Amino acid sequence: MSGGERKKNELLHLFILEPNFIILDEPTNHLDIYTKETLEEALKDYNGTLLFVSHDRYFINKLANKILYINDNRIIEYNGNYNYFIEHKNH
C-alpha cells in the first residue's frame, strides 16, 4: 500500500472505534485533495476531543478552535483558529 492508502486505512479504523479523544500527527500528509476534504468533514462532525499537529494551515483554520503555541519553554493558548492566532500572536 502507498503512504496515502495506509493513512486512509488507519483513519477508517480509528473512526470505526469511535474514541472520545483523538491525537493526530500531520493527518493530511500523503492524502489527496478528496481524502483531505473527507477527513476535514469527518473531524468537523466528531464530538470528542481532537488534538492535532499540522503544518497544513488550511486544515488548521478549518478545524482548530484553540491553538497551543510552544515557544521558549512556554505554552501560550489562543482561543481561535489559525487566522486568529496569527492576528493575536504578537499582542
HTML snippet that shows the backbone in 3Dmol.js (N, CA, C, O; Angstrom):
<script src="https://3Dmol.org/build/3Dmol-min.js"></script>
<div id="view" style="width:600px;height:400px;position:relative"></div>
<script>
const pdb = `
ATOM      1  N   MET A   1       0.836  -1.187   0.000  1.00  0.00           N
ATOM      2  CA  MET A   1       0.000   0.000   0.000  1.00  0.00           C
ATOM      3  C   MET A   1       0.879   1.248   0.000  1.00  0.00           C
ATOM      4  O   MET A   1       1.971   1.263   0.567  1.00  0.00           O
ATOM      5  N   SER A   2       0.377   2.278  -0.644  1.00  0.00           N
ATOM      6  CA  SER A   2       1.086   3.559  -0.637  1.00  0.00           C
ATOM      7  C   SER A   2       0.894   4.224   0.722  1.00  0.00           C
ATOM      8  O   SER A   2       0.080   3.777   1.530  1.00  0.00           O
ATOM      9  N   GLY A   3       1.649   5.296   0.967  1.00  0.00           N
ATOM     10  CA  GLY A   3       1.514   6.050   2.213  1.00  0.00           C
ATOM     11  C   GLY A   3       0.101   6.569   2.414  1.00  0.00           C
ATOM     12  O   GLY A   3      -0.439   6.513   3.519  1.00  0.00           O
ATOM     13  N   GLY A   4      -0.497   7.075   1.339  1.00  0.00           N
ATOM     14  CA  GLY A   4      -1.854   7.593   1.411  1.00  0.00           C
ATOM     15  C   GLY A   4      -2.878   6.503   1.693  1.00  0.00           C
ATOM     16  O   GLY A   4      -3.825   6.710   2.452  1.00  0.00           O
ATOM     17  N   GLU A   5      -2.682   5.338   1.077  1.00  0.00           N
ATOM     18  CA  GLU A   5      -3.602   4.225   1.309  1.00  0.00           C
ATOM     19  C   GLU A   5      -3.510   3.727   2.750  1.00  0.00           C
ATOM     20  O   GLU A   5      -4.526   3.418   3.373  1.00  0.00           O
ATOM     21  N   ARG A   6      -2.285   3.654   3.274  1.00  0.00           N
ATOM     22  CA  ARG A   6      -2.113   3.251   4.675  1.00  0.00           C
ATOM     23  C   ARG A   6      -2.777   4.254   5.613  1.00  0.00           C
ATOM     24  O   ARG A   6      -3.437   3.871   6.579  1.00  0.00           O
ATOM     25  N   LYS A   7      -2.595   5.552   5.317  1.00  0.00           N
ATOM     26  CA  LYS A   7      -3.194   6.597   6.151  1.00  0.00           C
ATOM     27  C   LYS A   7      -4.714   6.495   6.129  1.00  0.00           C
ATOM     28  O   LYS A   7      -5.357   6.589   7.174  1.00  0.00           O
ATOM     29  N   LYS A   8      -5.296   6.302   4.935  1.00  0.00           N
ATOM     30  CA  LYS A   8      -6.756   6.154   4.828  1.00  0.00           C
ATOM     31  C   LYS A   8      -7.242   4.969   5.650  1.00  0.00           C
ATOM     32  O   LYS A   8      -8.249   5.066   6.350  1.00  0.00           O
ATOM     33  N   ASN A   9      -6.536   3.860   5.567  1.00  0.00           N
ATOM     34  CA  ASN A   9      -6.904   2.654   6.295  1.00  0.00           C
ATOM     35  C   ASN A   9      -6.848   2.903   7.806  1.00  0.00           C
ATOM     36  O   ASN A   9      -7.749   2.490   8.537  1.00  0.00           O
ATOM     37  N   GLU A  10      -5.801   3.570   8.269  1.00  0.00           N
ATOM     38  CA  GLU A  10      -5.664   3.878   9.693  1.00  0.00           C
ATOM     39  C   GLU A  10      -6.785   4.796  10.169  1.00  0.00           C
ATOM     40  O   GLU A  10      -7.337   4.588  11.249  1.00  0.00           O
ATOM     41  N   LEU A  11      -7.127   5.815   9.371  1.00  0.00           N
ATOM     42  CA  LEU A  11      -8.182   6.750   9.752  1.00  0.00           C
ATOM     43  C   LEU A  11      -9.545   6.053   9.780  1.00  0.00           C
ATOM     44  O   LEU A  11     -10.352   6.303  10.675  1.00  0.00           O
ATOM     45  N   LEU A  12      -9.797   5.193   8.814  1.00  0.00           N
ATOM     46  CA  LEU A  12     -11.050   4.448   8.795  1.00  0.00           C
ATOM     47  C   LEU A  12     -11.169   3.587  10.054  1.00  0.00           C
ATOM     48  O   LEU A  12     -12.216   3.556  10.701  1.00  0.00           O
ATOM     49  N   HIS A  13     -10.108   2.906  10.385  1.00  0.00           N
ATOM     50  CA  HIS A  13     -10.096   2.067  11.584  1.00  0.00           C
ATOM     51  C   HIS A  13     -10.344   2.921  12.833  1.00  0.00           C
ATOM     52  O   HIS A  13     -11.072   2.510  13.737  1.00  0.00           O
ATOM     53  N   LEU A  14      -9.747   4.083  12.876  1.00  0.00           N
ATOM     54  CA  LEU A  14      -9.912   4.988  14.010  1.00  0.00           C
ATOM     55  C   LEU A  14     -11.373   5.393  14.189  1.00  0.00           C
ATOM     56  O   LEU A  14     -11.887   5.368  15.307  1.00  0.00           O
ATOM     57  N   PHE A  15     -12.041   5.762  13.112  1.00  0.00           N
ATOM     58  CA  PHE A  15     -13.430   6.196  13.211  1.00  0.00           C
ATOM     59  C   PHE A  15     -14.380   5.036  13.528  1.00  0.00           C
ATOM     60  O   PHE A  15     -15.436   5.254  14.123  1.00  0.00           O
ATOM     61  N   ILE A  16     -14.030   3.841  13.149  1.00  0.00           N
ATOM     62  CA  ILE A  16     -14.846   2.675  13.496  1.00  0.00           C
ATOM     63  C   ILE A  16     -14.832   2.455  15.009  1.00  0.00           C
ATOM     64  O   ILE A  16     -15.837   2.039  15.585  1.00  0.00           O
ATOM     65  N   LEU A  17     -13.706   2.730  15.648  1.00  0.00           N
ATOM     66  CA  LEU A  17     -13.569   2.531  17.093  1.00  0.00           C
ATOM     67  C   LEU A  17     -14.347   3.558  17.912  1.00  0.00           C
ATOM     68  O   LEU A  17     -14.645   3.308  19.080  1.00  0.00           O
ATOM     69  N   GLU A  18     -14.679   4.701  17.328  1.00  0.00           N
ATOM     70  CA  GLU A  18     -15.422   5.784  17.983  1.00  0.00           C
ATOM     71  C   GLU A  18     -14.806   6.223  19.317  1.00  0.00           C
ATOM     72  O   GLU A  18     -15.490   6.216  20.340  1.00  0.00           O
ATOM     73  N   PRO A  19     -13.537   6.601  19.318  1.00  0.00           N
ATOM     74  CA  PRO A  19     -12.916   7.050  20.567  1.00  0.00           C
ATOM     75  C   PRO A  19     -13.433   8.429  20.967  1.00  0.00           C
ATOM     76  O   PRO A  19     -14.002   9.141  20.140  1.00  0.00           O
ATOM     77  N   ASN A  20     -13.237   8.809  22.239  1.00  0.00           N
ATOM     78  CA  ASN A  20     -13.659  10.146  22.664  1.00  0.00           C
ATOM     79  C   ASN A  20     -12.494  11.127  22.665  1.00  0.00           C
ATOM     80  O   ASN A  20     -12.685  12.307  22.960  1.00  0.00           O
ATOM     81  N   PHE A  21     -11.291  10.658  22.340  1.00  0.00           N
ATOM     82  CA  PHE A  21     -10.103  11.514  22.265  1.00  0.00           C
ATOM     83  C   PHE A  21      -9.216  10.996  21.144  1.00  0.00           C
ATOM     84  O   PHE A  21      -8.861   9.818  21.117  1.00  0.00           O
ATOM     85  N   ILE A  22      -8.860  11.885  20.215  1.00  0.00           N
ATOM     86  CA  ILE A  22      -8.016  11.509  19.076  1.00  0.00           C
ATOM     87  C   ILE A  22      -6.798  12.427  19.039  1.00  0.00           C
ATOM     88  O   ILE A  22      -6.923  13.645  19.161  1.00  0.00           O
ATOM     89  N   ILE A  23      -5.629  11.834  18.872  1.00  0.00           N
ATOM     90  CA  ILE A  23      -4.388  12.581  18.667  1.00  0.00           C
ATOM     91  C   ILE A  23      -3.898  12.260  17.264  1.00  0.00           C
ATOM     92  O   ILE A  23      -3.722  11.093  16.913  1.00  0.00           O
ATOM     93  N   LEU A  24      -3.677  13.306  16.456  1.00  0.00           N
ATOM     94  CA  LEU A  24      -3.227  13.124  15.077  1.00  0.00           C
ATOM     95  C   LEU A  24      -1.948  13.931  14.839  1.00  0.00           C
ATOM     96  O   LEU A  24      -1.865  15.101  15.213  1.00  0.00           O
ATOM     97  N   ASP A  25      -0.974  13.307  14.225  1.00  0.00           N
ATOM     98  CA  ASP A  25       0.282  13.965  13.871  1.00  0.00           C
ATOM     99  C   ASP A  25       0.340  14.082  12.352  1.00  0.00           C
ATOM    100  O   ASP A  25       0.455  13.080  11.646  1.00  0.00           O
ATOM    101  N   GLU A  26       0.259  15.308  11.860  1.00  0.00           N
ATOM    102  CA  GLU A  26       0.270  15.578  10.417  1.00  0.00           C
ATOM    103  C   GLU A  26      -0.733  14.699   9.670  1.00  0.00           C
ATOM    104  O   GLU A  26      -0.347  13.936   8.785  1.00  0.00           O
ATOM    105  N   PRO A  27      -2.018  14.801  10.020  1.00  0.00           N
ATOM    106  CA  PRO A  27      -3.014  13.904   9.442  1.00  0.00           C
ATOM    107  C   PRO A  27      -3.249  14.061   7.944  1.00  0.00           C
ATOM    108  O   PRO A  27      -3.768  13.140   7.313  1.00  0.00           O
ATOM    109  N   THR A  28      -2.887  15.188   7.361  1.00  0.00           N
ATOM    110  CA  THR A  28      -3.154  15.375   5.931  1.00  0.00           C
ATOM    111  C   THR A  28      -1.973  14.973   5.040  1.00  0.00           C
ATOM    112  O   THR A  28      -2.088  14.994   3.815  1.00  0.00           O
ATOM    113  N   ASN A  29      -0.839  14.606   5.651  1.00  0.00           N
ATOM    114  CA  ASN A  29       0.295  14.150   4.838  1.00  0.00           C
ATOM    115  C   ASN A  29      -0.093  12.914   4.043  1.00  0.00           C
ATOM    116  O   ASN A  29      -0.765  12.024   4.563  1.00  0.00           O
ATOM    117  N   HIS A  30       0.320  12.854   2.807  1.00  0.00           N
ATOM    118  CA  HIS A  30       0.122  11.717   1.899  1.00  0.00           C
ATOM    119  C   HIS A  30      -1.327  11.529   1.451  1.00  0.00           C
ATOM    120  O   HIS A  30      -1.663  10.495   0.873  1.00  0.00           O
ATOM    121  N   LEU A  31      -2.190  12.519   1.711  1.00  0.00           N
ATOM    122  CA  LEU A  31      -3.590  12.389   1.296  1.00  0.00           C
ATOM    123  C   LEU A  31      -3.868  13.246   0.067  1.00  0.00           C
ATOM    124  O   LEU A  31      -3.346  14.354  -0.058  1.00  0.00           O
ATOM    125  N   ASP A  32      -4.685  12.731  -0.832  1.00  0.00           N
ATOM    126  CA  ASP A  32      -5.114  13.532  -1.976  1.00  0.00           C
ATOM    127  C   ASP A  32      -6.167  14.538  -1.512  1.00  0.00           C
ATOM    128  O   ASP A  32      -6.651  14.458  -0.383  1.00  0.00           O
ATOM    129  N   ILE A  33      -6.514  15.468  -2.368  1.00  0.00           N
ATOM    130  CA  ILE A  33      -7.432  16.549  -2.001  1.00  0.00           C
ATOM    131  C   ILE A  33      -8.791  16.005  -1.572  1.00  0.00           C
ATOM    132  O   ILE A  33      -9.352  16.459  -0.575  1.00  0.00           O
ATOM    133  N   TYR A  34      -9.322  15.041  -2.312  1.00  0.00           N
ATOM    134  CA  TYR A  34     -10.628  14.473  -1.968  1.00  0.00           C
ATOM    135  C   TYR A  34     -10.609  13.863  -0.562  1.00  0.00           C
ATOM    136  O   TYR A  34     -11.534  14.069   0.223  1.00  0.00           O
ATOM    137  N   THR A  35      -9.556  13.118  -0.257  1.00  0.00           N
ATOM    138  CA  THR A  35      -9.462  12.471   1.052  1.00  0.00           C
ATOM    139  C   THR A  35      -9.262  13.502   2.156  1.00  0.00           C
ATOM    140  O   THR A  35      -9.805  13.345   3.249  1.00  0.00           O
ATOM    141  N   LYS A  36      -8.487  14.560   1.887  1.00  0.00           N
ATOM    142  CA  LYS A  36      -8.332  15.640   2.875  1.00  0.00           C
ATOM    143  C   LYS A  36      -9.677  16.262   3.202  1.00  0.00           C
ATOM    144  O   LYS A  36      -9.996  16.482   4.371  1.00  0.00           O
ATOM    145  N   GLU A  37     -10.466  16.548   2.172  1.00  0.00           N
ATOM    146  CA  GLU A  37     -11.779  17.157   2.383  1.00  0.00           C
ATOM    147  C   GLU A  37     -12.701  16.219   3.159  1.00  0.00           C
ATOM    148  O   GLU A  37     -13.452  16.659   4.029  1.00  0.00           O
ATOM    149  N   THR A  38     -12.641  14.937   2.844  1.00  0.00           N
ATOM    150  CA  THR A  38     -13.454  13.950   3.556  1.00  0.00           C
ATOM    151  C   THR A  38     -13.042  13.878   5.019  1.00  0.00           C
ATOM    152  O   THR A  38     -13.891  13.814   5.909  1.00  0.00           O
ATOM    153  N   LEU A  39     -11.734  13.889   5.264  1.00  0.00           N
ATOM    154  CA  LEU A  39     -11.225  13.874   6.635  1.00  0.00           C
ATOM    155  C   LEU A  39     -11.670  15.124   7.390  1.00  0.00           C
ATOM    156  O   LEU A  39     -12.112  15.031   8.535  1.00  0.00           O
ATOM    157  N   GLU A  40     -11.558  16.285   6.760  1.00  0.00           N
ATOM    158  CA  GLU A  40     -11.982  17.536   7.401  1.00  0.00           C
ATOM    159  C   GLU A  40     -13.448  17.459   7.815  1.00  0.00           C
ATOM    160  O   GLU A  40     -13.798  17.836   8.933  1.00  0.00           O
ATOM    161  N   GLU A  41     -14.303  16.975   6.924  1.00  0.00           N
ATOM    162  CA  GLU A  41     -15.732  16.881   7.227  1.00  0.00           C
ATOM    163  C   GLU A  41     -15.984  15.896   8.367  1.00  0.00           C
ATOM    164  O   GLU A  41     -16.795  16.164   9.253  1.00  0.00           O
ATOM    165  N   ALA A  42     -15.295  14.767   8.344  1.00  0.00           N
ATOM    166  CA  ALA A  42     -15.469  13.774   9.409  1.00  0.00           C
ATOM    167  C   ALA A  42     -15.022  14.342  10.754  1.00  0.00           C
ATOM    168  O   ALA A  42     -15.680  14.121  11.770  1.00  0.00           O
ATOM    169  N   LEU A  43     -13.917  15.068  10.763  1.00  0.00           N
ATOM    170  CA  LEU A  43     -13.418  15.637  12.016  1.00  0.00           C
ATOM    171  C   LEU A  43     -14.276  16.798  12.497  1.00  0.00           C
ATOM    172  O   LEU A  43     -14.406  17.006  13.704  1.00  0.00           O
ATOM    173  N   LYS A  44     -14.869  17.562  11.571  1.00  0.00           N
ATOM    174  CA  LYS A  44     -15.785  18.638  11.987  1.00  0.00           C
ATOM    175  C   LYS A  44     -17.003  18.063  12.689  1.00  0.00           C
ATOM    176  O   LYS A  44     -17.549  18.695  13.594  1.00  0.00           O
ATOM    177  N   ASP A  45     -17.437  16.874  12.286  1.00  0.00           N
ATOM    178  CA  ASP A  45     -18.599  16.223  12.889  1.00  0.00           C
ATOM    179  C   ASP A  45     -18.248  15.419  14.136  1.00  0.00           C
ATOM    180  O   ASP A  45     -19.144  14.931  14.825  1.00  0.00           O
ATOM    181  N   TYR A  46     -16.978  15.276  14.431  1.00  0.00           N
ATOM    182  CA  TYR A  46     -16.509  14.485  15.573  1.00  0.00           C
ATOM    183  C   TYR A  46     -16.868  15.195  16.874  1.00  0.00           C
ATOM    184  O   TYR A  46     -16.616  16.393  17.009  1.00  0.00           O
ATOM    185  N   ASN A  47     -17.448  14.483  17.827  1.00  0.00           N
ATOM    186  CA  ASN A  47     -17.904  15.084  19.080  1.00  0.00           C
ATOM    187  C   ASN A  47     -16.910  14.999  20.223  1.00  0.00           C
ATOM    188  O   ASN A  47     -17.128  15.608  21.270  1.00  0.00           O
ATOM    189  N   GLY A  48     -15.835  14.267  20.051  1.00  0.00           N
ATOM    190  CA  GLY A  48     -14.852  14.124  21.115  1.00  0.00           C
ATOM    191  C   GLY A  48     -13.790  15.216  21.057  1.00  0.00           C
ATOM    192  O   GLY A  48     -13.930  16.213  20.350  1.00  0.00           O
ATOM    193  N   THR A  49     -12.737  14.998  21.814  1.00  0.00           N
ATOM    194  CA  THR A  49     -11.601  15.921  21.852  1.00  0.00           C
ATOM    195  C   THR A  49     -10.618  15.530  20.760  1.00  0.00           C
ATOM    196  O   THR A  49     -10.299  14.355  20.580  1.00  0.00           O
ATOM    197  N   LEU A  50     -10.146  16.531  20.038  1.00  0.00           N
ATOM    198  CA  LEU A  50      -9.206  16.317  18.944  1.00  0.00           C
ATOM    199  C   LEU A  50      -7.961  17.152  19.202  1.00  0.00           C
ATOM    200  O   LEU A  50      -8.044  18.372  19.346  1.00  0.00           O
ATOM    201  N   LEU A  51      -6.819  16.503  19.258  1.00  0.00           N
ATOM    202  CA  LEU A  51      -5.526  17.173  19.402  1.00  0.00           C
ATOM    203  C   LEU A  51      -4.709  16.805  18.174  1.00  0.00           C
ATOM    204  O   LEU A  51      -4.463  15.628  17.914  1.00  0.00           O
ATOM    205  N   PHE A  52      -4.287  17.824  17.413  1.00  0.00           N
ATOM    206  CA  PHE A  52      -3.503  17.508  16.220  1.00  0.00           C
ATOM    207  C   PHE A  52      -2.372  18.489  16.020  1.00  0.00           C
ATOM    208  O   PHE A  52      -2.432  19.643  16.443  1.00  0.00           O
ATOM    209  N   VAL A  53      -1.336  17.995  15.361  1.00  0.00           N
ATOM    210  CA  VAL A  53      -0.189  18.794  14.948  1.00  0.00           C
ATOM    211  C   VAL A  53      -0.199  18.789  13.438  1.00  0.00           C
ATOM    212  O   VAL A  53      -0.309  17.734  12.815  1.00  0.00           O
ATOM    213  N   SER A  54      -0.082  19.982  12.840  1.00  0.00           N
ATOM    214  CA  SER A  54      -0.120  20.049  11.382  1.00  0.00           C
ATOM    215  C   SER A  54       0.601  21.301  10.889  1.00  0.00           C
ATOM    216  O   SER A  54       0.623  22.331  11.563  1.00  0.00           O
ATOM    217  N   HIS A  55       1.183  21.189   9.710  1.00  0.00           N
ATOM    218  CA  HIS A  55       1.732  22.347   9.008  1.00  0.00           C
ATOM    219  C   HIS A  55       0.755  22.836   7.945  1.00  0.00           C
ATOM    220  O   HIS A  55       1.025  23.818   7.254  1.00  0.00           O
ATOM    221  N   ASP A  56      -0.371  22.158   7.815  1.00  0.00           N
ATOM    222  CA  ASP A  56      -1.386  22.483   6.817  1.00  0.00           C
ATOM    223  C   ASP A  56      -2.279  23.594   7.376  1.00  0.00           C
ATOM    224  O   ASP A  56      -3.229  23.330   8.113  1.00  0.00           O
ATOM    225  N   ARG A  57      -1.960  24.828   7.019  1.00  0.00           N
ATOM    226  CA  ARG A  57      -2.672  25.989   7.574  1.00  0.00           C
ATOM    227  C   ARG A  57      -4.152  25.970   7.251  1.00  0.00           C
ATOM    228  O   ARG A  57      -4.973  26.362   8.080  1.00  0.00           O
ATOM    229  N   TYR A  58      -4.498  25.527   6.071  1.00  0.00           N
ATOM    230  CA  TYR A  58      -5.904  25.447   5.683  1.00  0.00           C
ATOM    231  C   TYR A  58      -6.643  24.468   6.601  1.00  0.00           C
ATOM    232  O   TYR A  58      -7.735  24.767   7.085  1.00  0.00           O
ATOM    233  N   PHE A  59      -6.051  23.315   6.832  1.00  0.00           N
ATOM    234  CA  PHE A  59      -6.625  22.299   7.707  1.00  0.00           C
ATOM    235  C   PHE A  59      -6.781  22.842   9.128  1.00  0.00           C
ATOM    236  O   PHE A  59      -7.826  22.663   9.754  1.00  0.00           O
ATOM    237  N   ILE A  60      -5.746  23.502   9.632  1.00  0.00           N
ATOM    238  CA  ILE A  60      -5.801  24.088  10.976  1.00  0.00           C
ATOM    239  C   ILE A  60      -6.926  25.110  11.054  1.00  0.00           C
ATOM    240  O   ILE A  60      -7.705  25.116  12.007  1.00  0.00           O
ATOM    241  N   ASN A  61      -7.007  25.963  10.061  1.00  0.00           N
ATOM    242  CA  ASN A  61      -8.029  27.013  10.052  1.00  0.00           C
ATOM    243  C   ASN A  61      -9.439  26.432  10.067  1.00  0.00           C
ATOM    244  O   ASN A  61     -10.333  26.975  10.716  1.00  0.00           O
ATOM    245  N   LYS A  62      -9.636  25.330   9.350  1.00  0.00           N
ATOM    246  CA  LYS A  62     -10.964  24.729   9.262  1.00  0.00           C
ATOM    247  C   LYS A  62     -11.374  24.027  10.554  1.00  0.00           C
ATOM    248  O   LYS A  62     -12.560  23.983  10.879  1.00  0.00           O
ATOM    249  N   LEU A  63     -10.410  23.479  11.294  1.00  0.00           N
ATOM    250  CA  LEU A  63     -10.765  22.613  12.417  1.00  0.00           C
ATOM    251  C   LEU A  63     -10.426  23.151  13.804  1.00  0.00           C
ATOM    252  O   LEU A  63     -11.120  22.840  14.772  1.00  0.00           O
ATOM    253  N   ALA A  64      -9.388  23.940  13.910  1.00  0.00           N
ATOM    254  CA  ALA A  64      -8.945  24.347  15.248  1.00  0.00           C
ATOM    255  C   ALA A  64      -9.851  25.411  15.847  1.00  0.00           C
ATOM    256  O   ALA A  64     -10.287  26.336  15.162  1.00  0.00           O
ATOM    257  N   ASN A  65     -10.124  25.262  17.132  1.00  0.00           N
ATOM    258  CA  ASN A  65     -10.792  26.327  17.876  1.00  0.00           C
ATOM    259  C   ASN A  65      -9.932  26.781  19.047  1.00  0.00           C
ATOM    260  O   ASN A  65     -10.324  27.635  19.841  1.00  0.00           O
ATOM    261  N   LYS A  66      -8.737  26.178  19.129  1.00  0.00           N
ATOM    262  CA  LYS A  66      -7.764  26.572  20.135  1.00  0.00           C
ATOM    263  C   LYS A  66      -6.384  26.208  19.602  1.00  0.00           C
ATOM    264  O   LYS A  66      -6.181  25.108  19.087  1.00  0.00           O
ATOM    265  N   ILE A  67      -5.437  27.136  19.727  1.00  0.00           N
ATOM    266  CA  ILE A  67      -4.057  26.909  19.310  1.00  0.00           C
ATOM    267  C   ILE A  67      -3.184  26.947  20.552  1.00  0.00           C
ATOM    268  O   ILE A  67      -3.295  27.863  21.367  1.00  0.00           O
ATOM    269  N   LEU A  68      -2.313  25.952  20.698  1.00  0.00           N
ATOM    270  CA  LEU A  68      -1.312  25.972  21.755  1.00  0.00           C
ATOM    271  C   LEU A  68       0.020  26.265  21.097  1.00  0.00           C
ATOM    272  O   LEU A  68       0.545  25.452  20.337  1.00  0.00           O
ATOM    273  N   TYR A  69       0.562  27.437  21.396  1.00  0.00           N
ATOM    274  CA  TYR A  69       1.812  27.902  20.797  1.00  0.00           C
ATOM    275  C   TYR A  69       2.934  27.641  21.787  1.00  0.00           C
ATOM    276  O   TYR A  69       2.918  28.164  22.902  1.00  0.00           O
ATOM    277  N   ILE A  70       3.896  26.844  21.390  1.00  0.00           N
ATOM    278  CA  ILE A  70       5.019  26.499  22.263  1.00  0.00           C
ATOM    279  C   ILE A  70       6.238  27.269  21.789  1.00  0.00           C
ATOM    280  O   ILE A  70       6.674  27.123  20.648  1.00  0.00           O
ATOM    281  N   ASN A  71       6.790  28.101  22.687  1.00  0.00           N
ATOM    282  CA  ASN A  71       7.929  28.941  22.339  1.00  0.00           C
ATOM    283  C   ASN A  71       8.717  29.244  23.613  1.00  0.00           C
ATOM    284  O   ASN A  71       8.134  29.608  24.634  1.00  0.00           O
ATOM    285  N   ASP A  72      10.031  29.095  23.553  1.00  0.00           N
ATOM    286  CA  ASP A  72      10.910  29.379  24.698  1.00  0.00           C
ATOM    287  C   ASP A  72      10.436  28.691  25.976  1.00  0.00           C
ATOM    288  O   ASP A  72      10.352  29.320  27.031  1.00  0.00           O
ATOM    289  N   ASN A  73      10.129  27.408  25.878  1.00  0.00           N
ATOM    290  CA  ASN A  73       9.686  26.605  27.019  1.00  0.00           C
ATOM    291  C   ASN A  73       8.409  27.114  27.671  1.00  0.00           C
ATOM    292  O   ASN A  73       8.164  26.852  28.849  1.00  0.00           O
ATOM    293  N   ARG A  74       7.602  27.835  26.918  1.00  0.00           N
ATOM    294  CA  ARG A  74       6.310  28.313  27.410  1.00  0.00           C
ATOM    295  C   ARG A  74       5.229  27.847  26.457  1.00  0.00           C
ATOM    296  O   ARG A  74       5.476  27.667  25.265  1.00  0.00           O
ATOM    297  N   ILE A  75       4.036  27.653  26.980  1.00  0.00           N
ATOM    298  CA  ILE A  75       2.870  27.323  26.175  1.00  0.00           C
ATOM    299  C   ILE A  75       1.889  28.482  26.312  1.00  0.00           C
ATOM    300  O   ILE A  75       1.479  28.840  27.416  1.00  0.00           O
ATOM    301  N   ILE A  76       1.522  29.059  25.173  1.00  0.00           N
ATOM    302  CA  ILE A  76       0.563  30.155  25.155  1.00  0.00           C
ATOM    303  C   ILE A  76      -0.676  29.668  24.415  1.00  0.00           C
ATOM    304  O   ILE A  76      -0.589  29.135  23.309  1.00  0.00           O
ATOM    305  N   GLU A  77      -1.823  29.861  25.043  1.00  0.00           N
ATOM    306  CA  GLU A  77      -3.083  29.390  24.485  1.00  0.00           C
ATOM    307  C   GLU A  77      -3.816  30.519  23.771  1.00  0.00           C
ATOM    308  O   GLU A  77      -3.967  31.615  24.310  1.00  0.00           O
ATOM    309  N   TYR A  78      -4.268  30.239  22.557  1.00  0.00           N
ATOM    310  CA  TYR A  78      -5.067  31.181  21.765  1.00  0.00           C
ATOM    311  C   TYR A  78      -6.405  30.526  21.464  1.00  0.00           C
ATOM    312  O   TYR A  78      -6.444  29.459  20.850  1.00  0.00           O
ATOM    313  N   ASN A  79      -7.486  31.134  21.879  1.00  0.00           N
ATOM    314  CA  ASN A  79      -8.826  30.589  21.640  1.00  0.00           C
ATOM    315  C   ASN A  79      -9.330  31.059  20.284  1.00  0.00           C
ATOM    316  O   ASN A  79      -9.949  32.116  20.172  1.00  0.00           O
ATOM    317  N   GLY A  80      -9.063  30.276  19.272  1.00  0.00           N
ATOM    318  CA  GLY A  80      -9.469  30.606  17.916  1.00  0.00           C
ATOM    319  C   GLY A  80      -8.757  29.713  16.927  1.00  0.00           C
ATOM    320  O   GLY A  80      -8.027  28.799  17.310  1.00  0.00           O
ATOM    321  N   ASN A  81      -8.974  29.983  15.649  1.00  0.00           N
ATOM    322  CA  ASN A  81      -8.332  29.186  14.601  1.00  0.00           C
ATOM    323  C   ASN A  81      -6.965  29.782  14.238  1.00  0.00           C
ATOM    324  O   ASN A  81      -6.451  30.649  14.946  1.00  0.00           O
ATOM    325  N   TYR A  82      -6.387  29.312  13.136  1.00  0.00           N
ATOM    326  CA  TYR A  82      -5.049  29.761  12.748  1.00  0.00           C
ATOM    327  C   TYR A  82      -5.021  31.252  12.433  1.00  0.00           C
ATOM    328  O   TYR A  82      -4.084  31.946  12.827  1.00  0.00           O
ATOM    329  N   ASN A  83      -6.026  31.751  11.734  1.00  0.00           N
ATOM    330  CA  ASN A  83      -6.058  33.190  11.423  1.00  0.00           C
ATOM    331  C   ASN A  83      -6.092  34.020  12.694  1.00  0.00           C
ATOM    332  O   ASN A  83      -5.413  35.043  12.781  1.00  0.00           O
ATOM    333  N   TYR A  84      -6.874  33.596  13.683  1.00  0.00           N
ATOM    334  CA  TYR A  84      -6.939  34.302  14.965  1.00  0.00           C
ATOM    335  C   TYR A  84      -5.563  34.304  15.634  1.00  0.00           C
ATOM    336  O   TYR A  84      -5.112  35.327  16.148  1.00  0.00           O
ATOM    337  N   PHE A  85      -4.915  33.165  15.619  1.00  0.00           N
ATOM    338  CA  PHE A  85      -3.575  33.030  16.191  1.00  0.00           C
ATOM    339  C   PHE A  85      -2.603  34.014  15.554  1.00  0.00           C
ATOM    340  O   PHE A  85      -1.876  34.709  16.263  1.00  0.00           O
ATOM    341  N   ILE A  86      -2.582  34.083  14.227  1.00  0.00           N
ATOM    342  CA  ILE A  86      -1.672  34.987  13.513  1.00  0.00           C
ATOM    343  C   ILE A  86      -1.967  36.447  13.855  1.00  0.00           C
ATOM    344  O   ILE A  86      -1.049  37.247  14.043  1.00  0.00           O
ATOM    345  N   GLU A  87      -3.246  36.784  13.934  1.00  0.00           N
ATOM    346  CA  GLU A  87      -3.622  38.169  14.260  1.00  0.00           C
ATOM    347  C   GLU A  87      -3.222  38.573  15.669  1.00  0.00           C
ATOM    348  O   GLU A  87      -2.909  39.739  15.907  1.00  0.00           O
ATOM    349  N   HIS A  88      -3.226  37.633  16.610  1.00  0.00           N
ATOM    350  CA  HIS A  88      -3.026  37.976  18.022  1.00  0.00           C
ATOM    351  C   HIS A  88      -1.693  37.489  18.590  1.00  0.00           C
ATOM    352  O   HIS A  88      -1.413  37.736  19.763  1.00  0.00           O
ATOM    353  N   LYS A  89      -0.889  36.827  17.822  1.00  0.00           N
ATOM    354  CA  LYS A  89       0.347  36.218  18.304  1.00  0.00           C
ATOM    355  C   LYS A  89       1.295  37.220  18.965  1.00  0.00           C
ATOM    356  O   LYS A  89       1.877  36.902  20.002  1.00  0.00           O
ATOM    357  N   ASN A  90       1.462  38.375  18.422  1.00  0.00           N
ATOM    358  CA  ASN A  90       2.452  39.324  18.939  1.00  0.00           C
ATOM    359  C   ASN A  90       1.840  40.418  19.801  1.00  0.00           C
ATOM    360  O   ASN A  90       2.481  41.439  20.049  1.00  0.00           O
ATOM    361  N   HIS A  91       0.627  40.223  20.254  1.00  0.00           N
ATOM    362  CA  HIS A  91      -0.025  41.253  21.080  1.00  0.00           C
ATOM    363  C   HIS A  91       0.149  40.973  22.542  1.00  0.00           C
ATOM    364  O   HIS A  91      -0.335  41.735  23.379  1.00  0.00           O
TER     365      HIS A  91
END
`;
const viewer = $3Dmol.createViewer("view");
viewer.addModel(pdb, "pdb");
viewer.setStyle({}, {cartoon: {color: "spectrum"}});
viewer.zoomTo();
viewer.render();
</script>
